[in-house]
Amino acid sequence: MSELSYLEKFLDGVEVEWLPLGEVSALRRGRVMSKGYLTENFGPYPVYSSQTANNGKIGSINTFDFDGEYISWTTDGANAGTVFYRTGKFSITNVCGLITLKSKYSLIYKFLFYWLTIEAKKHVYSGMGNPKLMSHQVENIPVPIPCPDNPEKSLAIQSEIVRILDTFSALTAELTAELTAELNMRKKQYNYYRDQLLSFDDEQEKPIYLEKLLDGVEVEWLPLGEVSALRRGRVMSKGYLTENFGPYPVYSSQTANNGKIGSINTFDFDGEYISWTTDGANAGTVFYRTGKFSITNVCGLITLKNKYPLIYKFLFYWLTIEAKKHVYSGMGNPKLMSHQVENIPVPVPCPDNPEKSLAIQSEIVRILDKFDTLTNSITEGLPREIELRQKQYEYYRDLLFSFPKPETVSN
């Protein structure tokens, strides 16, 4: 029997009563807890807040406000309407609400939780730019109670729905863990070969292929400022990006989206370059750039001088190892400015034989490109695979909760 046929048979003829959440449960809010309070009262019991990372946990204290089975929801901000299934001893902050089921109704917490993952965000109010889902909105969320006149059958149906969705959730979590482990292994493998290929230390043991490739290779170390010209980008405000929107990318200090923060109708650079982030948490991050683009004032640009036999991609891979070692982190704001970058040592293999030098660099680039492509394909494939599994889960979840609604509670 197919899953669809099973679900149709499972839910066939099931009578459903729709009741407002405020009737079947009691709602309450958490309390204000500052960072100082969390530090001073550190202990084993989790404190949950409005974030979604780490299951909403922001710290742990030596007391707890709740002990048992509950559902919490985020009341304010970008995550408003996100729900969590909670058990055990814990506390919540003032930007969370808590749902306690009334014993007179035949409802299972996990069943209600799965239902609210579908329904809660539909009731979020986004006016004034600050999304909210307050108690007076939550109490009006319609809740399905299957077979209300037969508590035993009602609980059996809810339990089966929970069992199916728990299974899908576990499979999704398992897939994520497996793909993440595979990705981490590939990244370690890539870093190993990158470091080996760019280590010109004769005393360091290497795999046979690399030993042969680098055997007897003479290396000259030159400061980056000697083999290249350095420059900075320019200030571009959000308004400027909007007013001058176009096809040419603008790169800044972030690392997400390859550093791209927008695109404009002109470009400052056209060709092959290396850029680096000069300020902030990502200082020392390097990017290989080609084509027409611009960079902001928190980026620097490296242009190789023709007189030296160096390949951009070779230098890029070297800088992914070396650049961050030269970041200055004093005063709490990491920086890698031009006067620091120009002193970064750069290896030039076979400096007296440009043809051989370029051949060695090209082979190193070829190997690292291959590893990079493999690693990136897994990086890109991981979210795609997880998204497909998530869509499959949501499809069956929605099917399991596809009870007919009376007009009075239809959205």
C-alpha positions as CSV (number, residue, x, y, z in Angstrom):
1,M,0.0,0.0,0.0
2,S,1.4,3.4,-0.9
3,E,1.8,6.1,1.7
4,L,-0.9,8.2,0.1
5,S,-3.4,5.2,0.2
6,Y,-2.4,4.5,3.8
7,L,-3.1,8.1,4.8
8,E,-6.4,8.2,3.0
9,K,-7.5,5.0,4.7
10,F,-6.2,6.2,8.0
11,L,-8.1,9.5,8.0
12,D,-11.2,8.3,6.2
13,G,-14.4,9.3,7.9
14,V,-12.6,10.9,10.9
15,E,-14.8,13.6,12.5
16,V,-13.0,16.7,13.6
17,E,-13.9,19.4,16.0
18,W,-12.1,22.8,15.7
19,L,-11.5,24.7,18.9
20,P,-9.6,27.9,19.5
21,L,-6.2,27.3,21.1
22,G,-7.1,29.6,24.0
23,E,-10.0,27.2,25.0
24,V,-7.9,24.0,25.0
25,S,-4.8,25.5,26.7
26,A,-3.5,28.1,29.1
27,L,-1.0,30.7,27.7
28,R,1.7,32.6,29.5
29,R,4.8,34.6,28.8
30,G,8.4,34.3,30.0
31,R,10.3,36.8,32.0
32,V,13.2,39.3,31.4
33,M,16.6,37.8,31.9
34,S,19.7,39.9,31.1
35,K,23.1,38.5,30.0
36,G,24.4,39.5,33.5
37,Y,21.6,37.5,35.1
38,L,22.5,34.4,33.0
39,T,26.1,34.7,34.0
40,E,25.6,35.3,37.7
41,N,23.1,32.4,38.0
42,F,24.8,30.0,35.7
43,G,23.6,26.4,36.2
44,P,22.3,23.2,34.4
45,Y,18.8,24.3,33.4
46,P,18.4,25.8,29.9
47,V,16.9,29.2,29.1
48,Y,15.2,29.6,25.8
49,S,14.6,32.9,23.9
50,S,13.6,34.2,20.5
51,Q,16.5,32.8,18.4
52,T,16.1,29.6,16.4
53,A,19.7,28.5,16.5
54,N,20.7,25.9,19.1
55,N,17.0,25.1,19.6
56,G,16.4,28.6,21.0
57,K,18.8,28.1,23.9
58,I,20.7,31.3,25.0
59,G,22.2,30.0,28.2
60,S,21.5,28.0,31.4
61,I,20.8,28.9,35.0
62,N,20.6,27.3,38.4
63,T,16.8,27.4,38.7
64,F,13.9,26.6,36.4
65,D,10.4,28.1,35.9
66,F,8.8,25.1,34.2
67,D,9.1,21.3,34.6
68,G,7.2,19.0,32.2
69,E,5.9,18.9,28.7
70,Y,5.0,22.2,26.9
71,I,5.1,24.1,23.6
72,S,6.8,27.4,23.4
73,W,6.6,30.0,20.7
74,T,8.6,33.1,19.7
75,T,6.5,36.3,20.2
76,D,8.6,39.0,18.6
77,G,11.1,39.7,15.8
78,A,12.1,37.9,12.6
79,N,11.4,34.4,14.2
80,A,7.9,35.3,15.5
81,G,5.6,32.3,15.2
82,T,8.4,29.7,15.4
83,V,7.2,26.9,17.8
84,F,9.2,24.5,19.9
85,Y,8.3,21.3,21.7
86,R,9.8,21.5,25.2
87,T,10.3,18.9,27.9
88,G,12.0,18.8,31.3
89,K,13.2,21.7,33.5
90,F,13.7,25.0,31.8
91,S,12.9,28.7,31.6
92,I,11.9,31.1,28.8
93,T,12.5,34.8,28.4
94,N,9.9,37.6,27.8
95,V,10.0,37.2,24.0
96,C,8.6,33.7,24.3
97,G,5.2,32.3,25.1
98,L,4.3,29.0,26.7
99,I,1.3,26.7,26.0
100,T,0.0,24.3,28.7
101,L,-2.7,21.9,27.6
102,K,-5.8,21.6,29.7
103,S,-6.4,18.0,30.8
104,K,-10.1,18.0,30.0
105,Y,-9.3,17.9,26.2
106,S,-7.9,14.8,24.5
107,L,-4.8,16.4,22.9
108,I,-1.2,15.3,22.7
109,Y,1.5,18.0,22.9
110,K,3.5,16.7,20.0
111,F,0.4,16.5,17.8
112,L,-0.4,20.2,18.7
113,F,3.3,21.1,18.1
114,Y,3.3,19.6,14.6
115,W,0.0,21.4,13.8
116,L,1.4,24.7,15.0
117,T,4.4,24.4,12.7
118,I,1.9,24.7,9.9
119,E,-0.5,27.2,11.4
120,A,1.2,29.6,13.8
121,K,3.1,31.7,11.3
122,K,-0.1,32.4,9.4
123,H,-1.3,34.5,12.4
124,V,1.9,36.6,12.8
125,Y,1.2,40.4,12.5
126,S,4.0,42.2,10.6
127,G,2.8,45.8,10.9
128,M,5.2,48.6,11.9
129,G,8.1,46.5,10.7
130,N,8.3,44.3,13.8
131,P,6.6,40.9,13.4
132,K,4.6,39.8,16.4
133,L,2.6,36.8,17.6
134,M,1.1,37.8,21.0
135,S,-1.1,35.7,23.3
136,H,-4.3,37.4,22.1
137,Q,-3.5,36.2,18.6
138,V,-2.3,32.7,19.6
139,E,-5.5,32.0,21.6
140,N,-7.5,32.4,18.4
141,I,-5.5,29.8,16.4
142,P,-7.9,27.0,15.4
143,V,-6.9,23.5,16.6
144,P,-8.2,20.2,15.2
145,I,-9.4,17.6,17.6
146,P,-10.1,14.3,15.8
147,C,-12.9,12.1,17.1
148,P,-13.8,14.5,20.0
149,D,-16.5,12.1,21.3
150,N,-14.1,9.2,21.4
151,P,-11.0,10.2,23.4
152,E,-9.4,6.8,23.0
153,K,-9.6,6.8,19.2
154,S,-8.7,10.5,19.2
155,L,-5.4,9.8,21.1
156,A,-4.7,6.8,18.9
157,I,-5.0,8.9,15.7
158,Q,-2.9,11.7,17.1
159,S,-0.2,9.2,18.3
160,E,0.0,7.7,14.8
161,I,0.3,11.1,13.2
162,V,3.1,12.0,15.7
163,R,4.8,8.6,15.0
164,I,4.9,9.2,11.3
165,L,6.2,12.8,11.6
166,D,8.7,11.9,14.2
167,T,10.1,9.3,11.8
168,F,10.4,11.9,9.0
169,S,12.0,14.3,11.4
170,A,14.6,11.7,12.5
171,L,15.4,10.8,8.9
172,T,15.9,14.4,8.0
173,A,18.2,14.9,11.0
174,E,20.1,11.7,10.1
175,L,20.6,12.9,6.5
176,T,21.8,16.3,7.6
177,A,24.3,14.7,10.0
178,E,25.6,12.3,7.4
179,L,26.1,14.9,4.7
180,T,27.7,17.4,7.1
181,A,30.2,14.7,8.2
182,E,30.9,13.9,4.5
183,L,31.4,17.6,3.8
184,N,33.8,18.1,6.8
185,M,35.8,15.1,5.7
186,R,36.2,16.5,2.1
187,K,37.2,19.9,3.5
188,K,39.9,18.3,5.7
189,Q,41.1,16.3,2.7
190,Y,41.2,19.5,0.6
191,N,43.1,21.4,3.3
192,Y,45.6,18.6,3.7
193,Y,46.5,18.6,0.0
194,R,46.4,22.3,-0.3
195,D,48.9,22.7,2.6
196,Q,51.1,19.9,1.2
197,L,51.1,21.4,-2.3
198,L,52.0,24.8,-1.0
199,S,54.6,23.7,1.5
200,F,58.0,24.1,0.0
201,D,59.7,22.7,3.1
202,D,62.1,20.0,2.0
203,E,62.0,18.3,5.4
204,Q,58.3,17.8,5.4
205,E,57.2,14.4,4.4
206,K,54.8,14.4,1.3
207,P,52.9,11.8,-0.7
208,I,54.9,10.2,-3.5
209,Y,53.2,12.2,-6.3
210,L,53.8,15.5,-4.5
211,E,57.4,14.5,-3.8
212,K,58.0,14.0,-7.5
213,L,56.2,17.2,-8.5
214,L,58.2,19.3,-6.1
215,D,61.5,17.4,-6.0
216,G,64.4,19.7,-6.3
217,V,62.2,22.8,-6.8
218,E,64.0,26.0,-5.9
219,V,61.8,28.6,-4.3
220,E,62.3,32.3,-3.9
221,W,60.3,34.1,-1.3
222,L,59.3,37.6,-2.1
223,P,57.0,40.1,-0.3
224,L,53.6,40.4,-1.8
225,G,54.1,44.2,-2.2
226,E,57.0,43.5,-4.5
227,V,55.2,41.1,-6.9
228,S,51.9,43.0,-7.0
229,A,50.1,46.4,-6.7
230,L,47.6,46.9,-3.9
231,R,44.6,49.2,-3.8
232,R,41.4,49.7,-1.8
233,G,37.8,49.9,-2.9
234,R,35.5,52.9,-2.4
235,V,32.5,53.8,-0.2
236,M,29.1,52.7,-1.6
237,S,26.0,53.2,0.5
238,K,22.8,51.1,0.3
239,G,21.2,54.1,-1.4
240,Y,23.9,54.3,-4.0
241,L,23.5,50.6,-4.8
242,T,19.7,51.0,-5.1
243,E,19.9,54.1,-7.3
244,N,22.6,52.7,-9.6
245,F,21.2,49.1,-9.8
246,G,22.7,47.1,-12.7
247,P,24.4,43.9,-13.8
248,Y,27.9,44.3,-12.3
249,P,28.5,42.8,-8.9
250,V,29.7,44.8,-5.9
251,Y,31.7,42.9,-3.3
252,S,32.2,43.9,0.4
253,S,33.5,42.4,3.6
254,Q,30.9,39.7,4.1
255,T,31.7,36.0,3.2
256,A,28.1,34.9,2.4
257,N,27.2,34.9,-1.3
258,N,30.9,35.1,-2.3
259,G,31.0,38.6,-0.7
260,K,28.4,40.1,-3.0
261,I,26.2,42.8,-1.5
262,G,24.6,44.2,-4.6
263,S,25.1,45.1,-8.3
264,I,25.4,48.4,-10.1
265,N,25.4,49.7,-13.7
266,T,29.1,50.5,-13.8
267,F,32.3,48.6,-12.8
268,D,35.7,49.7,-11.4
269,F,37.7,46.6,-12.4
270,D,37.7,44.2,-15.4
271,G,39.9,41.2,-15.5
272,E,41.6,38.8,-13.1
273,Y,42.3,39.8,-9.5
274,I,42.4,38.7,-5.9
275,S,40.5,40.7,-3.3
276,W,40.7,40.5,0.5
277,T,38.6,41.7,3.4
278,T,40.4,44.5,5.3
279,D,38.2,45.0,8.4
280,G,35.9,43.1,10.9
281,A,35.3,39.5,11.7
282,N,36.2,38.3,8.2
283,A,39.4,40.3,7.9
284,G,42.0,38.3,5.9
285,T,39.4,36.3,3.9
286,V,40.6,36.2,0.3
287,F,38.6,35.8,-3.0
288,Y,39.6,35.0,-6.5
289,R,37.8,37.5,-8.8
290,T,37.3,37.7,-12.6
291,G,35.2,39.8,-14.9
292,K,33.7,43.2,-14.4
293,F,33.0,44.2,-10.8
294,S,33.6,46.8,-8.0
295,I,34.6,46.5,-4.3
296,T,33.8,48.6,-1.3
297,N,36.2,50.5,1.0
298,V,36.5,47.5,3.4
299,C,38.1,45.4,0.6
300,G,41.6,45.5,-0.9
301,L,42.6,44.4,-4.4
302,I,45.7,42.6,-5.6
303,T,47.0,43.1,-9.2
304,L,50.0,41.0,-10.1
305,K,53.0,42.6,-11.9
306,N,53.9,41.1,-15.2
307,K,57.6,40.8,-14.5
308,Y,57.1,37.9,-12.1
309,P,56.0,34.4,-13.2
310,L,53.0,34.1,-10.9
311,I,49.5,32.8,-11.5
312,Y,46.6,34.5,-9.8
313,K,44.9,31.2,-8.7
314,F,48.2,29.9,-7.3
315,L,48.6,33.1,-5.3
316,F,45.0,32.9,-4.2
317,Y,45.4,29.4,-2.8
318,W,48.6,30.4,-1.0
319,L,46.8,33.4,0.6
320,T,44.0,31.2,1.8
321,I,46.7,29.6,4.1
322,E,48.8,32.7,4.8
323,A,46.7,35.9,4.9
324,K,44.8,35.3,8.2
325,K,48.2,34.8,10.0
326,H,48.9,38.5,9.4
327,V,45.6,39.9,10.7
328,Y,45.9,42.4,13.6
329,S,43.2,41.9,16.2
330,G,44.1,44.7,18.6
331,M,41.4,47.0,20.0
332,G,38.7,44.4,19.3
333,N,38.5,45.1,15.6
334,P,40.5,42.7,13.4
335,K,42.3,44.4,10.5
336,L,44.4,43.4,7.5
337,M,45.5,46.6,5.9
338,S,47.7,47.2,2.8
339,H,50.8,47.8,4.9
340,Q,50.4,44.4,6.4
341,V,49.5,42.6,3.2
342,E,52.5,44.0,1.3
343,N,54.8,42.1,3.8
344,I,53.1,38.7,3.3
345,P,55.8,36.3,2.0
346,V,55.0,34.7,-1.4
347,P,56.7,31.6,-2.8
348,V,57.9,31.8,-6.4
349,P,58.9,28.3,-7.5
350,C,61.8,28.1,-10.0
351,P,62.2,31.9,-10.3
352,D,65.0,31.5,-12.9
353,N,62.9,29.2,-15.1
354,P,59.6,31.0,-15.8
355,E,58.2,28.2,-18.0
356,K,58.8,25.5,-15.3
357,S,57.6,27.9,-12.6
358,L,54.3,28.4,-14.4
359,A,54.0,24.7,-15.1
360,I,54.4,23.8,-11.4
361,Q,51.9,26.5,-10.4
362,S,49.4,25.3,-13.0
363,E,49.6,21.7,-11.8
364,I,49.1,22.8,-8.2
365,V,46.1,24.9,-9.2
366,R,44.7,22.0,-11.3
367,I,44.8,19.7,-8.3
368,L,43.3,22.2,-5.9
369,D,40.6,23.3,-8.3
370,K,39.6,19.6,-8.6
371,F,39.3,19.3,-4.8
372,D,37.6,22.7,-4.6
373,T,35.0,21.6,-7.2
374,L,34.4,18.4,-5.3
375,T,34.0,20.1,-2.0
376,N,31.7,22.8,-3.4
377,S,29.5,20.3,-5.2
378,I,28.9,18.6,-1.8
379,T,28.4,22.0,-0.1
380,E,25.8,22.9,-2.7
381,G,24.3,19.5,-2.8
382,L,23.9,19.3,1.0
383,P,21.2,22.1,1.3
384,R,19.5,20.8,-1.9
385,E,19.3,17.3,-0.6
386,I,18.1,18.5,2.8
387,E,15.5,20.8,1.1
388,L,14.1,17.9,-0.8
389,R,13.8,15.8,2.3
390,Q,12.2,18.8,4.1
391,K,9.7,19.2,1.3
392,Q,8.8,15.5,1.5
393,Y,8.3,15.9,5.2
394,E,6.1,19.0,4.8
395,Y,4.1,17.2,2.1
396,Y,3.2,14.3,4.4
397,R,2.8,16.6,7.4
398,D,0.3,18.7,5.5
399,L,-1.5,15.6,4.3
400,L,-1.8,14.3,7.9
401,F,-3.4,17.6,9.0
402,S,-5.6,18.0,6.0
403,F,-8.8,17.9,8.1
404,P,-11.7,19.8,6.6
405,K,-12.3,23.2,8.2
406,P,-15.7,24.7,8.8
407,E,-16.1,28.2,7.3
408,T,-15.9,29.9,10.7
409,V,-12.2,28.9,11.1
410,S,-11.1,28.9,7.5
411,N,-8.2,31.3,6.7
